[in-house]
Amino acid sequence: MLMPVNTNGQGSAFLICLAFGVAIGTVYEIGYIARFCGKFRLIVSVVADLLFFAAATLLVITGIRLADDGSIRAYSLLAFALGFCAERLTLGFLVAKCTNWVYNTLIKIYRALKKVKVFSKLLK
C-alpha cells in the first residue's frame, strides 16, 4: 500500500529553505572576504571556517525544523543549495562590497586612534 503524500505547505517550506540557503551564502561570503584581511590569515581562515560550519549547521537545522517539522526532504536540500547559489551569483557582490567597506572603515578608525596619545599606549 502506498503512503499518501501531503503536498500542503510544500511551497512555503521550499521558500523557507531557500531563504535559509541565502543566509548560509551570506555567512560564507563574509567569511570568504575576512580571510584576506589582516596579518593573521591562517588563523582567520580557520576561525572563519569554524564559524561558517557552525552557522550553516544551525541554519540548516532551524530551516528544516521550521519548514518540514524536522523531516528532511529532497526539495528542502535542493532549496538550500539553490538559495546558496543564488546568493553567490547575485547578492554576493553587494555583501563583498559592504564587508570591504566595514573592514576599511575599521582600519581607518584604528589608525586614527593610534595617533591619539591615550590610545597609542593601549594599541601597542
Sequence and secondary structure as in RCSB ss.txt:
>XXXX:A:sequence
MLMPVNTNGQGSAFLICLAFGVAIGTVYEIGYIARFCGKFRLIVSVVADLLFFAAATLLVITGIRLADDGSIRAY
SLLAFALGFCAERLTLGFLVAKCTNWVYNTLIKIYRALKKVKVFSKLLK
>XXXX:A:secstr
       TTHHHHHHHHHHHHHHHHHHHHHHHHHTTSSS HHHHHHHHHHHHHHHHHHHHHHHHHHHHTT   HH
HHHHHHHHHHHIIIIIHHHHHHHHHHHHHHHHHHHHHHHHSHHHHHHT 
